[in-house]
Amino acid sequence: MALINENYLKLPGSYLFAEIARRVTKFKEDNPNANIIRLGIGDVTKPLPEAVIKGLHTAVDEMAKAETFRGYGPEQGYAFLIEKIIATDYKPLGVTLEVDEIFVSDGSKSDVGNIQEIFGIDNIVAITDPVYPVYLDTNIMAGRSGELAGGKFAGVTYLTCNAENNFIPALPEEPVDIIYLCFPNNPTGTTLSKEELKKWVDYAKANGSIILYDAAYEAYIQEPGIPHSIYEIEGAKDVAIEFRTFSKNAGFTGTRCAFTVVPKTVMASLKDGSQYPLNKLWNRRQTTKFNGVPYIIQRGAEAVYTPEGQQQIKQLISYYMANAKTIREGLKSIGLEVFGGVNAPYIWLKTPAGYDSWAFFDKLLTEVNIVGTPGSGFGPAGEGYFRLTAFGSQESTQEAIERIKTKLSL
């Protein structure tokens, strides 16, 4: 008799964004003439940079010739891309990495979901609340969550982030083993200073914990003094794994390319108390379950690091951050309490009095035909908040804010 993994039955009824899609589809069926503006899912809308397109075309032509054709590549990624990552993303920060400490993948979502496989089932997991759902859901699937009670899973440590604590998570009162941190944060759009991040590195070193640091939005940091990498913090290379992606800085959401940094100095414990490098475990996992990112895509990603590519992605980021400013200032002008949108493409707002997160979602959809994301979908502490993204066109973003300012009843 085949048995299922019953941990899947503990998951919410549907993935957050699947539920949003269901509600929007139903509304569209009932209101076929509605002009819906989508500011919910964090998907980019601008085309790939010209430098990337050129790199992709060149690689396609190579695949058409026997002398330049590529078959299976290294599961960890081609050295030509990894070397550019090290030289451009980390060396200017004063961070030294080796080629075999970076693993190219098809997306940070995949990596932050899969990384938990190399850890034991008895680890205590800490997540910020609200949080990107994949962190929690994959640990539920694996069996680390315990049972759901009062809106929270008993086996998970929730690190509340809200307006009252300036969205800065407090250190756990009890020791935890695996800590998920995402900064600039999705969904709140907020950041940590180097001083605050150092507290987490020091905590991890003192407690034998591992930090899983999602830096997917680091390219959007505008203010000086905010860390772009956790490895800017002394000692982080002993306790942290970092995730980066080309999705949000270079428009690769449909092209799929990212990378994960696993320093060889990051160790975790065996049951006998001895230490084992996580780099070896992640390498084993990837070489067993992953065949690598296509050569063509990696050549496209390499083009991000050309002078032209760097200039073009800066233009993309500026475009979306102008949208963020439009949203942020527009919402504040009608008296809403707004966070984020300064160092990240997400705007996090408090819902108006009398509306929970899903009620405000429905109100926004029905009254002004705008789609956002209910804060409660990101965790219990997200209730009473709402997320909008800056990834639309400037025209649709401006129209959305004008609708909210003139047509939304508050």
Protein Blocks (a to p, Z undefined) as FASTA:
>chain_A
ZZddfklmmpcfbdfklmmmmmmmmmmmmmmmbccddfkbccdfbdcdfklmmmmmmmmm
mmmpfklgccdddfkbpfklmmmmmmmmmmmnopacdfklcccdfbjklmmmmmmmmpcf
kbccdddddddfklmmmmmmnopnopaeehiafkbccddddfknoopacddfbdcfbdcd
dddddfkopacdfklmmmmmmmmmmnopacdddfklmmmpmbghiafbfklpghklmmpc
cdddfklmnopmmnopadddddfkbccddfkopacdfklmmmmmmmmmogbjafklmmmm
mmmmpmklmmmmmmmmmmmmmmmmmmmmmmmmnopaceehilccbdcddddehiafklmm
mmmmmmnopacddfklnojklgoiacddfkbcfklmmmmmmmmmmmmcZZ
